[in-house]
Structures are given as structure tokens and as C-alpha cells.
Amino acid sequence: MATNIDSSSGSSSNIPVGSILFYTASLALISLLVLLLLRYFLPLRQTPGYLIVPVFLAIALPANLIVLVPIDLASNAPEDLQSTVVV
């Protein structure tokens, strides 16, 4: 099944590259910090995976939401407010 993409209707897409790069960097940093936190409090080699994975997710997911919500609010702001929103 072939799909035709009309390139004349707007070749420049409105992708927030800065937000994507910031979120990717913050995701990596938060994951590293959570792993260091788990390593400090738990012996990683002796702790079974069925305990480490839920604990990692229980710490990392809320921390990522703290980063994701301001990015979402800034990217969906009305045009007249975008100049005043600082991300």
C-alpha cells in the first residue's frame, strides 16, 4: 500500500525540537539518578529484578511527570502567551 505525501502543503513541520532534546536529556539524567539512588539503598546484584523494576518505575515515572507537565503546558500555550512562558 503506497501513501502519497503532499510536500507542497507545508514542508516545515511544527516539531518542538528544543523540548524533545530537553526531555531526552532529563529522562537520561533522572534514570541515572534513580539508578544511583537504588544502588545506594539496595544491593542491586542480590535484589531480584521483580523488585527493582517496580521500585525504579515508582521513583522515575513521577519524577519524569514533573519535567513533562511544564513542557506540555508551554508547547500548548496560546500564541499571545508563548513569549511570556519560560521553559
C-alpha positions as CSV (number, residue, x, y, z in Angstrom):
1,M,0.0,0.0,0.0
2,A,1.6,3.2,-1.1
3,T,0.8,6.5,0.5
4,N,1.3,9.9,-1.1
5,I,2.7,12.7,0.9
6,D,1.9,16.1,-0.4
7,S,5.1,18.1,0.2
8,S,3.6,21.3,-1.2
9,S,1.1,21.7,1.7
10,G,3.8,22.8,4.2
11,S,7.2,21.2,4.2
12,S,8.2,22.8,7.6
13,S,6.6,20.9,10.4
14,N,6.0,22.4,13.8
15,I,8.1,20.0,15.9
16,P,9.4,21.4,19.2
17,V,13.0,20.2,18.8
18,G,14.2,22.0,21.9
19,S,11.5,20.4,24.1
20,I,12.4,16.9,22.7
21,L,16.1,17.4,23.4
22,F,15.4,18.7,26.9
23,Y,13.1,15.9,27.7
24,T,15.5,13.3,26.4
25,A,18.4,14.7,28.4
26,S,16.2,15.0,31.5
27,L,15.0,11.4,31.1
28,A,18.5,10.1,30.9
29,L,19.6,12.2,33.9
30,I,16.6,11.1,36.0
31,S,17.1,7.5,35.1
32,L,20.8,7.7,36.1
33,L,19.9,9.5,39.4
34,V,17.3,6.8,40.2
35,L,19.7,4.0,39.5
36,L,22.3,5.7,41.8
37,L,19.6,6.1,44.5
38,L,18.7,2.4,44.2
39,R,22.3,1.4,44.2
40,Y,22.8,3.3,47.4
41,F,19.9,1.8,49.3
42,L,19.7,-1.7,47.6
43,P,22.3,-4.2,46.7
44,L,21.5,-4.5,43.0
45,R,23.1,-7.8,42.4
46,Q,21.3,-9.6,45.3
47,T,17.9,-7.9,44.8
48,P,15.6,-9.7,42.4
49,G,14.5,-8.0,39.2
50,Y,10.8,-8.3,40.1
51,L,11.5,-5.9,43.0
52,I,14.0,-3.5,41.3
53,V,11.8,-2.8,38.2
54,P,8.7,-1.6,40.1
55,V,10.7,0.4,42.5
56,F,12.6,2.0,39.7
57,L,9.4,2.9,37.9
58,A,7.7,4.1,41.1
59,I,10.5,6.7,41.5
60,A,11.3,7.5,37.9
61,L,7.8,8.0,36.5
62,P,6.6,10.7,38.9
63,A,10.0,12.5,38.5
64,N,9.5,12.5,34.8
65,L,6.0,13.8,35.1
66,I,7.4,16.8,37.0
67,V,9.5,17.6,33.9
68,L,6.9,16.6,31.3
69,V,4.0,18.8,32.5
70,P,5.7,22.2,32.1
71,I,6.9,21.2,28.6
72,D,3.4,20.2,27.7
73,L,1.9,23.5,29.1
74,A,4.5,25.6,27.3
75,S,4.0,23.8,23.9
76,N,0.2,24.2,24.1
77,A,0.1,27.8,25.2
78,P,-1.8,30.3,23.0
79,E,0.3,32.4,20.6
80,D,0.0,35.6,22.7
81,L,1.3,33.8,25.8
82,Q,4.2,31.9,24.3
83,S,6.5,34.9,24.5
84,T,6.0,35.1,28.3
85,V,6.3,31.4,29.1
86,V,9.8,30.4,30.1
87,V,10.7,26.7,29.9
